[in-house]
Every structure is written in structure tokens, then in C-alpha cells.
């Protein structure tokens, strides 16, 4: 096993662009599995991240992502974005 460490969220300042570029970088450099633990309640450009995830899927890369870090009930309409 080889591990490719990519820091896409410097200093806790998460931007959709950085997450998307990190995913694409990992895919383009041979990653087969991407583990992510990022998320926020509002993403102004979430389509960039979605497109990067679709790009990874098109290259047969598995993305495993953490969920529920805040304990929010996402079934409540006021929590959804």
C-alpha cells in the first residue's frame, strides 16, 4: 500500500475549489481510493466538488467520505442546502 497525503484544506479554511482540485490531483496521480473528511453547511460552488467526484468515478476511483461530524439531523428541511 502507498499513501498519498494531500492537504486540501489548509488551516481549516475549506473552499470548494481546493477540495475539487485535491480530488482531481489525487485521481490524476494514481489514487485508487480517496478518503475525505470535509464538509460544511454551505458550499457556494458545490458543483465543482460534485464534478470532481464524478471525474473520480469515471476513472474508477472510490471515494470514502465521513458523515455526521456535527450530529445534525439532515432529515430536517432547515438543515439541508
C-alpha positions in Angstrom: 0.0 0.0 0.0 1.2 3.5 -0.8 -0.4 6.5 0.8 -0.6 9.9 -1.0 -1.2 12.6 1.6 -2.9 15.7 0.1 -3.8 18.7 2.3 -6.7 20.4 0.5 -7.9 22.4 3.5 -5.1 24.5 4.9 -5.6 25.9 8.3 -9.3 24.8 8.4 -10.3 27.2 5.7 -12.3 25.0 3.4 -13.0 26.2 -0.2 -14.9 24.2 -2.8 -12.2 24.9 -5.3 -9.5 23.4 -3.1 -11.5 20.2 -2.4 -12.3 19.8 -6.1 -8.6 20.4 -7.1 -7.4 18.0 -4.4 -9.7 15.2 -5.7 -8.6 15.7 -9.3 -4.9 15.8 -8.3 -5.3 12.5 -6.4 -7.0 10.9 -9.4 -4.5 12.2 -11.9 -1.6 11.0 -9.8 -2.8 7.4 -9.4 -5.1 7.3 -6.4 -7.4 4.3 -6.3 -9.2 5.3 -3.1 -9.7 8.8 -1.7 -10.6 9.2 1.9 -12.2 12.6 2.8 -13.4 14.2 6.0 -14.6 17.6 4.9 -17.9 19.3 4.8 -19.7 22.5 5.7 -23.2 23.7 6.0 -23.0 25.9 2.9 -20.9 25.5 -0.3 -21.2 28.3 -2.8 -19.7 26.2 -5.6 -20.7 22.6 -4.6 -21.0 21.7 -8.3 -17.2 21.9 -8.5 -16.9 19.2 -5.9 -19.7 17.1 -7.4 -17.9 17.4 -10.8 -14.6 16.3 -9.3 -16.3 13.3 -7.6 -17.9 12.3 -10.9 -14.5 12.6 -12.5 -13.0 10.3 -9.9 -15.9 7.8 -10.5 -15.2 7.9 -14.3 -11.6 6.9 -13.6 -12.8 4.0 -11.3 -11.6 5.7 -8.1 -13.5 5.0 -4.9 -14.3 8.0 -2.6 -15.0 7.3 1.1 -16.3 10.3 3.0 -17.0 10.9 6.6 -20.6 11.9 7.5 -22.2 13.2 10.6 -19.4 15.1 12.2 -21.7 17.7 13.7 -24.5 15.3 14.7 -27.0 17.3 12.6 -30.3 15.6 11.6 -30.1 16.1 7.9 -33.7 14.9 7.6 -34.8 18.3 8.9 -35.5 20.6 5.9 -33.9 23.7 7.6 -30.5 21.8 7.7 -30.4 20.9 4.0 -28.7 23.2 1.5 
